[in-house]
Amino acid sequence: MEQIPFILGLTGGVGAGKSTVLDILKEDFGFYVIQADQTAKELMEPGMAGYEAVCRYLGPDILDGDGRINRPLMAEIIFGDRQKREEVDRLTHPLTWKRVMEDAHAHRDQPVVIEAAIPSKEFRDKCDEMWYLYTSRENRAKRLKASRGYSDEKIRNIMESQADEDTFRRFSDAVIDNNGTAQETKAQITLLLQTDLLQTNGRRPDTSADKNKTKD
């Protein structure tokens, strides 16, 4: 019988600190990390299916002088027009998820975490477990200003384009509060990985490696 990997889904809004959780899962618990947004970016490279689909829809003006998609311009266009954003999503999401799942199933020897900012039934159905990383809107805004230099208007526009709190929670099996320190977040992750939630068909991630590490 073909072995399939344990697949954990991680979701949360912009600035929630998902990269922190991914680092912990990778370094302390041996997870293979897949970021859906990064996969989508790779599919936007010249010659890739996502690139061809977006260029056909948005036209050649979306390209820079090197023939690549001008991502800041594309973001400005689709975040300012809901219909265009939804159409770009419709064109690119199936391609992205196909590549993501191919990548996940190529790593059958270790647990896999897939990170995506858009919670959905499709995403949830592909995972054994789904976690929502909660960080207050105020703290997310502070982090985005400090780390990316975003303006209040840009932060507001991005947040308003993403799922609301109830939607994130509805698709998730557990919530991690990331308003505190990295150590506090790690403690929540460790507890979740040691509960029955992740004992799925004998494919529970091994937490023993973390126990052998020197405590912070």
C-alpha positions, -999 to 999 in steps of 0.1 A, spaced: 0 0 0 14 34 -10 25 55 20 10 89 21 24 118 41 8 134 71 -4 168 58 -10 197 81 -25 229 69 -15 263 83 -35 294 76 -38 330 89 -39 366 78 -11 388 65 13 396 93 2 368 116 37 353 118 32 321 98 69 320 89 77 317 126 55 286 129 68 271 98 104 275 111 95 257 143 77 229 125 107 224 102 136 228 126 121 211 157 97 186 143 110 176 109 82 189 87 87 195 50 74 230 43 53 240 13 41 276 9 13 279 -16 20 315 -24 56 306 -32 44 278 -55 20 303 -72 49 327 -78 70 300 -94 41 292 -117 41 329 -128 76 326 -143 78 329 -181 69 296 -198 49 283 -168 11 277 -170 2 304 -145 22 329 -165 4 321 -197 -30 322 -181 -25 356 -164 -9 372 -194 -39 361 -216 -63 376 -191 -46 409 -180 -28 415 -213 8 424 -222 9 456 -202 13 435 -171 49 426 -182 81 444 -173 109 451 -197 123 416 -193 90 399 -202 83 389 -166 51 396 -148 54 429 -129 41 416 -96 36 450 -78 16 462 -108 -5 430 -109 -11 433 -72 -22 469 -76 -46 459 -104 -62 429 -88 -65 443 -52 -82 473 -67 -107 453 -87 -125 424 -70 -137 409 -102 -102 408 -117 -88 393 -85 -114 366 -84 -107 357 -121 -70 356 -115 -76 333 -86 -99 311 -107 -72 308 -133 -42 301 -110 -55 283 -80 -61 249 -96 -26 250 -111 -11 260 -78 -29 232 -58 -19 206 -84 17 215 -80 14 217 -42 0 183 -38 25 168 -62 52 183 -40 36 170 -8 33 134 -21 69 134 -32 79 137 5 62 106 19 90 100 44 82 130 66 52 151 77 43 180 55 29 214 63 11 235 37 8 272 44 -18 293 26 -35 326 36 -68 316 20 -89 292 41 -113 271 20 -130 237 19 -107 227 -9 -76 235 13 -91 218 44 -100 186 24 -64 182 13 -51 182 49 -54 158 78 -54 187 102 -58 225 98 -44 252 122 -53 288 123 -26 312 135 -44 341 153 -27 374 158 -46 406 166 -52 431 138 -33 457 158 -2 435 162 -3 424 126 -3 460 115 27 468 138 47 439 124 39 448 88 50 484 93 82 473 110 92 444 87 79 455 53 73 492 57 37 490 46 15 521 49 -17 521 69 -37 522 37 -19 492 22 -23 472 53 -60 480 55 -66 471 18 -48 438 22 -65 428 54 -99 437 40 -93 415 10 -86 385 31 -109 361 50 -126 373 82 -120 358 116 -150 336 116 -140 321 82 -105 313 94 -118 296 125 -146 277 107 -121 258 86 -96 251 114 -93 223 139 -71 243 163 -61 279 169 -26 291 179 -23 325 195 8 342 182 4 375 201 31 365 226 67 354 223 81 327 200 86 304 230 50 307 239 40 299 203 63 269 203 48 256 235 13 257 219 26 238 188 43 212 209 12 206 229 -9 202 198 15 178 183 14 157 214 -24 154 215 -47 129 199 -56 154 172 -26 144 151 -27 107 157 -41 100 122 -37 64 108 -3 61 126 11 90 108 15 112 138 46 135 136 74 125 160 79 150 188 107 131 204 133 151 184 122 183 201 123 167 235 160 159 230 169 195 223 183 218 249 155 240 263 156 277 255 
